[in-house]
Amino acid sequence: MRRSGVNMRMTPKNEAGLVIAHLAAVWFIGSVLTGLQFYAVMIALFTDNTAIVAVVLALVISLAVAAFAGLGAMAHPIMPVTRQARGLWRWASGVYGLGTAGALGTIVTDVQADHHLLENSSLLYLAGGIWYAVAAAFFLPGARAKPAALGVATALVAGAAYAAWAAAQPPTLDEWLTANGVDRALLRVGDPPPGYTLESVGASEDGFGAAYERSGSAGLHLGVARAGHDTRRADSRGCPVPFGDPIHCTDDGGGRLLVTYQGGYERQELRLRRTGLVHTVTVQGTGATDLPAARHILSTLRPASDTELAGLVELPMRR
């Protein structure tokens, strides 16, 4: 009798292999189900017919539970709970419910963490499948199975929470500039003229802009771009060739060119070319009131400080 019991008992090595194979199979099925349920939810979001939504969701849930029941039926040697019909369906429903909750949490966290997984559907499905494997591990017999599964689940939740928290943090200035392909050589400002403050900045691969504001004034705008970036036709002085409304250019001294635009949108620009860059201060209207302030900005040009560029990190950043 004792010898028979020894023969019927599975060796720890073989049992460990079956457990690994079992969890791997659950992971695979869970990954497939994550994909199916993701598309089912997409159909539900874009369908106004409630009946169709209900049928699709019911079909997916039924197939999911049936798939796990079939897998559980093959796991009798390591899952005693599946040896009876009631226990089998309870196990299948439990694995599906817990796994789906974890997979849903993964998708929600990924949305908060800027869609890294949603951009790669394969990774999303595999990540969702992990939760089904963890749920199946929770039902394994033995005193260490449940604590181990809870430990893995806790680690996954903690990692996801940290990823969401880290994604919600604003980038550093260097991270923002690098992600958006901004050349620091373009990031130049002039000191605010008396009565003006530097209020906002913007930057891209092509140029940099800074707004100077003053109460009761339309304000001034400084733009910095590489020489040659402006593809509009210009004469030998760099004066734009009129295309419709008149444009007048005069030498403003100090290497500056004063460009006056007339017509429907009257404005003036002071341009200064220096070290391969074109610095342009735009003044609304055609009066000379704000030209001294524009000259002040161009005469005090310097690299912008990190403090002056702090507003950039609040703007959209490429991922």
C-alpha positions in Angstrom: 0.0 0.0 0.0 2.8 2.4 0.9 4.7 1.6 -2.3 1.6 2.2 -4.3 1.2 5.6 -2.6 4.8 6.4 -3.6 4.2 5.5 -7.2 1.0 7.5 -7.4 2.6 10.6 -5.9 4.3 13.0 -8.4 7.9 13.9 -7.8 8.6 17.5 -6.9 10.6 18.0 -10.1 7.8 16.8 -12.3 5.3 18.7 -10.3 7.3 22.0 -10.7 7.4 21.4 -14.5 3.7 20.9 -14.7 3.1 24.0 -12.6 5.3 26.1 -14.9 3.6 24.7 -18.0 0.2 25.3 -16.5 0.9 28.9 -15.7 2.5 29.5 -19.1 -0.6 28.1 -20.8 -2.8 30.4 -18.6 -0.5 33.3 -19.6 -0.9 32.5 -23.3 -4.7 32.2 -23.1 -4.9 35.4 -21.0 -2.8 37.3 -23.5 -5.2 36.2 -26.3 -8.2 37.1 -24.2 -6.7 40.6 -23.4 -6.6 41.3 -27.1 -10.1 40.0 -27.8 -11.6 41.9 -24.9 -9.7 45.1 -25.9 -11.3 45.0 -29.4 -14.7 44.1 -27.9 -14.5 47.2 -25.7 -13.5 49.2 -28.8 -16.6 47.9 -30.6 -18.7 48.8 -27.6 -17.4 52.3 -27.6 -18.2 52.9 -31.2 -21.6 51.1 -31.3 -24.8 52.8 -30.2 -26.8 49.5 -30.4 -26.9 48.2 -26.8 -28.0 44.8 -27.9 -25.0 44.3 -30.0 -22.7 45.5 -27.2 -24.4 43.0 -24.8 -24.1 40.1 -27.2 -20.4 40.8 -28.0 -19.4 41.1 -24.3 -21.4 38.0 -23.3 -19.9 36.0 -26.1 -16.3 37.1 -25.2 -16.9 36.3 -21.5 -18.5 32.9 -22.2 -15.6 31.9 -24.5 -13.1 33.1 -22.0 -14.5 31.1 -19.1 -14.9 28.1 -21.3 -11.3 28.3 -22.4 -10.1 28.4 -18.8 -12.4 25.6 -17.9 -10.9 23.5 -20.7 -7.4 24.3 -19.4 -8.4 23.6 -15.8 -9.7 20.2 -16.8 -6.2 19.3 -18.0 -4.7 20.4 -14.7 -6.1 17.8 -12.4 -2.7 16.5 -11.2 -1.7 19.9 -9.7 -5.1 21.5 -9.2 -7.3 19.3 -7.0 -10.1 21.9 -7.0 -10.7 21.3 -10.8 -11.4 17.6 -10.3 -15.1 18.3 -9.7 -17.4 20.2 -12.1 -18.3 22.8 -9.5 -14.7 23.4 -8.5 -13.6 23.6 -12.1 -16.1 26.3 -13.1 -15.4 28.2 -9.8 -11.7 28.1 -10.7 -12.2 29.2 -14.3 -14.5 32.0 -13.2 -12.1 33.1 -10.5 -9.1 33.2 -12.8 -11.0 35.0 -15.5 -12.4 37.6 -13.1 -9.2 38.3 -11.2 -7.1 38.3 -14.4 -9.5 40.6 -16.2 -9.5 43.1 -13.3 -5.7 43.1 -13.4 -5.5 43.5 -17.2 -8.0 46.3 -17.0 -5.9 48.0 -14.4 -2.9 47.7 -16.7 -4.7 49.4 -19.5 -5.9 52.2 -17.3 -2.5 52.7 -15.8 -1.0 52.7 -19.3 -3.4 55.5 -20.4 -2.2 57.5 -17.4 1.4 56.7 -18.2 1.1 58.1 -21.8 0.1 55.0 -23.8 3.5 53.2 -24.0 1.8 49.8 -24.1 -1.1 51.0 -26.2 1.4 51.9 -28.9 2.5 48.3 -29.0 -0.5 46.0 -28.9 1.7 42.8 -28.5 3.2 44.1 -25.3 -0.2 45.2 -24.0 -1.6 41.7 -24.6 1.4 40.0 -23.0 1.2 42.3 -20.0 -2.5 41.5 -19.6 -1.8 37.8 -19.8 0.5 38.1 -16.8 -2.4 38.9 -14.5 -4.3 35.7 -15.5 -1.2 33.7 -14.7 -0.9 35.4 -11.3 -4.6 34.7 -10.7 -4.0 31.0 -11.6 -1.0 30.9 -9.2 -3.3 32.1 -6.4 -5.4 28.9 -6.7 -2.4 26.5 -6.6 -2.4 24.2 -3.6 0.2 24.6 -0.9 0.9 27.0 1.9 3.4 29.1 -0.2 1.3 29.5 -3.4 -1.1 32.2 -2.2 1.5 34.4 -0.5 3.8 34.1 -3.5 1.0 35.1 -5.9 0.0 38.0 -3.6 3.6 39.1 -3.5 3.9 39.1 -7.3 0.5 40.9 -7.6 1.7 43.5 -5.1 4.9 44.1 -6.9 3.1 44.5 -10.2 0.7 47.0 -8.7 3.5 48.9 -7.1 5.4 49.0 -10.3 2.4 50.2 -12.3 1.6 52.8 -9.7 5.2 54.1 -9.8 5.2 54.1 -13.6 2.0 56.2 -13.6 3.4 58.6 -11.0 6.7 59.0 -12.9 4.8 59.6 -16.2 2.7 62.3 -14.5 5.9 64.2 -13.4 6.9 67.1 -15.7 10.0 66.5 -17.8 13.2 68.3 -17.0 14.2 71.1 -19.4 16.9 69.0 -21.0 14.5 66.1 -21.5 12.0 68.4 -23.2 14.6 70.0 -25.5 16.0 66.6 -26.5 12.6 65.1 -27.1 11.5 68.0 -29.3 14.7 68.3 -31.2 15.4 71.9 -30.1 18.9 73.3 -30.6 20.0 75.3 -27.6 21.7 77.8 -29.9 18.3 79.1 -30.8 17.3 79.8 -27.3 18.3 83.5 -27.0 16.5 86.3 -25.3 17.0 90.0 -24.7 16.6 91.8 -21.4 13.0 93.0 -20.9 12.8 96.8 -21.7 11.6 99.1 -18.9 8.0 98.4 -18.1 8.0 95.0 -19.9 8.2 91.5 -18.5 9.1 88.2 -20.3 5.9 86.3 -20.0 6.0 83.2 -22.2 8.4 81.2 -24.5 8.0 78.6 -27.1 10.4 76.5 -29.1 10.6 73.9 -31.9 13.2 72.4 -34.2 12.8 75.4 -36.4 12.9 78.3 -34.0 12.4 80.0 -30.7 9.9 82.6 -29.6 9.5 84.9 -26.6 6.7 87.2 -25.7 7.3 90.5 -23.8 4.3 92.1 -22.3 3.4 95.5 -20.8 0.2 96.8 -19.4 -1.8 98.8 -21.9 0.4 97.6 -24.8 0.0 94.9 -27.5 3.4 93.6 -26.4 6.5 92.5 -28.4 7.5 89.2 -29.8 11.0 88.0 -30.3 11.6 85.2 -32.8 14.9 83.4 -33.4 15.5 81.2 -36.5 18.4 80.0 -38.5 19.5 82.1 -41.4 17.8 80.8 -44.6 14.9 79.2 -42.8 12.6 81.9 -44.2 12.0 80.8 -47.8 10.1 83.9 -48.9 11.7 85.9 -51.7 13.9 88.7 -50.5 16.1 91.3 -52.1 19.8 91.8 -51.5 19.2 93.5 -48.2 17.0 90.8 -47.0 13.8 92.8 -47.4 10.8 90.6 -48.3 9.5 91.1 -51.8 5.9 92.4 -51.5 3.1 90.0 -52.5 0.0 92.1 -52.2 0.3 94.6 -49.4 3.2 97.1 -49.5 6.4 96.3 -47.6 9.0 99.0 -46.9 12.5 98.3 -45.5 15.0 100.8 -44.0 18.4 100.6 -42.4 17.9 101.0 -38.6 21.6 101.1 -37.8 23.6 98.7 -35.7 23.1 96.0 -38.3 19.3 96.1 -37.8 16.8 96.2 -40.7 13.4 97.8 -40.1 10.6 96.1 -42.1 7.2 97.8 -42.2 4.2 95.9 -43.4 1.2 97.9 -44.5 -2.3 96.8 -45.5 -4.7 94.6 -43.6 -2.2 93.6 -40.9 0.0 96.5 -40.1 3.2 95.7 -38.1 6.9 96.4 -38.0 9.8 94.1 -37.6 13.3 94.8 -36.4 15.7 92.2 -37.8 19.2 91.5 -36.7 21.4 88.8 -38.3 24.2 87.4 -36.1 26.2 84.2 -36.0 24.0 82.4 -38.5 20.7 83.4 -36.7 18.0 85.9 -37.6 16.6 87.7 -34.6 13.2 89.4 -35.2 11.3 91.6 -32.8 7.7 92.2 -34.0 5.9 95.4 -33.1 2.1 95.7 -33.7 1.1 98.7 -35.8 3.3 101.1 -37.7 4.0 103.7 -35.1 7.5 104.2 -33.7 6.3 104.1 -30.0 7.6 100.6 -29.2 10.7 100.6 -31.5 13.1 101.7 -28.7 11.9 98.7 -26.7 12.5 96.5 -29.6 16.0 97.9 -30.1 16.7 97.3 -26.4 15.8 93.6 -26.8 18.1 93.1 -29.8 21.0 95.1 -28.1 20.9 92.8 -25.1 20.6 89.4 -26.7 22.1 86.5 -24.8 21.5 82.8 -24.2 18.3 82.3 -22.2 18.6 81.0 -18.7 16.9 77.8 -17.5 14.6 79.9 -15.3 13.5 81.9 -18.4 12.9 78.6 -20.3 11.0 76.9 -17.5 7.7 77.4 -19.2 8.7 75.1 -22.1 8.2 72.0 -20.0 4.5 72.8 -19.7 4.1 72.6 -23.5 3.5 69.3 -25.3 6.5 67.0 -25.6 7.1 64.3 -28.2 7.3 60.8 -26.9 
